Amino acid sequence: MKKKYDASVEKLAKLVDKKKEPESKEILELLKTTTRSFDEIKAFLKGENTEEDG
């Protein structure tokens, strides 16, 4: 029973990773062309308040 459970968990983890892969690639492509600084992006991802553009 444990082996079957572990195999199912591993399969699910692989499917989740596969689903996230295109999103990760898109984010990396957007990061290459952004005018935002690393600190601005990091603050946004953390949900911290940043000054908005005028």
C-alpha positions as a Markdown table, in Angstrom:
| # | Residue | x | y | z |
|---|---|---|---|---|
| 1 | Met | 0.0 | 0.0 | 0.0 |
| 2 | Lys | 2.8 | 2.4 | 0.9 |
| 3 | Lys | 4.6 | 1.8 | -2.4 |
| 4 | Lys | 1.4 | 2.5 | -4.4 |
| 5 | Tyr | 0.9 | 5.7 | -2.4 |
| 6 | Asp | 4.5 | 6.9 | -2.9 |
| 7 | Ala | 4.2 | 6.2 | -6.6 |
| 8 | Ser | 1.0 | 8.2 | -6.8 |
| 9 | Val | 2.6 | 11.1 | -4.9 |
| 10 | Glu | 5.6 | 11.1 | -7.2 |
| 11 | Lys | 3.4 | 11.0 | -10.3 |
| 12 | Leu | 1.4 | 13.9 | -9.0 |
| 13 | Ala | 4.5 | 15.9 | -8.2 |
| 14 | Lys | 5.7 | 15.3 | -11.8 |
| 15 | Leu | 2.4 | 16.5 | -13.2 |
| 16 | Val | 2.4 | 19.6 | -11.1 |
| 17 | Asp | 6.0 | 20.4 | -12.3 |
| 18 | Lys | 5.0 | 19.8 | -15.9 |
| 19 | Lys | 2.0 | 22.2 | -15.5 |
| 20 | Lys | 4.2 | 24.9 | -14.0 |
| 21 | Glu | 7.0 | 24.6 | -16.6 |
| 22 | Pro | 5.4 | 26.9 | -19.3 |
| 23 | Glu | 4.5 | 29.5 | -16.7 |
| 24 | Ser | 8.1 | 29.5 | -15.4 |
| 25 | Lys | 9.5 | 29.9 | -19.0 |
| 26 | Glu | 7.1 | 32.8 | -19.6 |
| 27 | Ile | 8.2 | 34.5 | -16.4 |
| 28 | Leu | 11.8 | 34.1 | -17.4 |
| 29 | Glu | 11.2 | 35.6 | -20.8 |
| 30 | Leu | 9.4 | 38.6 | -19.3 |
| 31 | Leu | 12.2 | 39.1 | -16.8 |
| 32 | Lys | 14.6 | 39.5 | -19.8 |
| 33 | Thr | 12.7 | 42.4 | -21.2 |
| 34 | Thr | 11.4 | 44.3 | -18.1 |
| 35 | Thr | 12.5 | 47.7 | -17.1 |
| 36 | Arg | 11.8 | 47.0 | -13.5 |
| 37 | Ser | 14.7 | 46.5 | -11.1 |
| 38 | Phe | 15.3 | 43.2 | -9.3 |
| 39 | Asp | 14.3 | 44.8 | -6.0 |
| 40 | Glu | 11.0 | 46.1 | -7.5 |
| 41 | Ile | 10.2 | 42.6 | -8.8 |
| 42 | Lys | 11.1 | 41.0 | -5.5 |
| 43 | Ala | 9.0 | 43.4 | -3.5 |
| 44 | Phe | 6.0 | 42.8 | -5.9 |
| 45 | Leu | 6.3 | 39.0 | -5.6 |
| 46 | Lys | 6.5 | 39.3 | -1.8 |
| 47 | Gly | 3.3 | 41.5 | -1.8 |
| 48 | Glu | 5.1 | 44.5 | -0.4 |
| 49 | Asn | 3.8 | 48.0 | -1.1 |
| 50 | Thr | 5.8 | 49.8 | -3.8 |
| 51 | Glu | 5.3 | 53.2 | -5.3 |
| 52 | Glu | 3.2 | 53.1 | -8.3 |
| 53 | Asp | 4.0 | 54.8 | -11.6 |
| 54 | Gly | 2.4 | 58.3 | -11.9 |
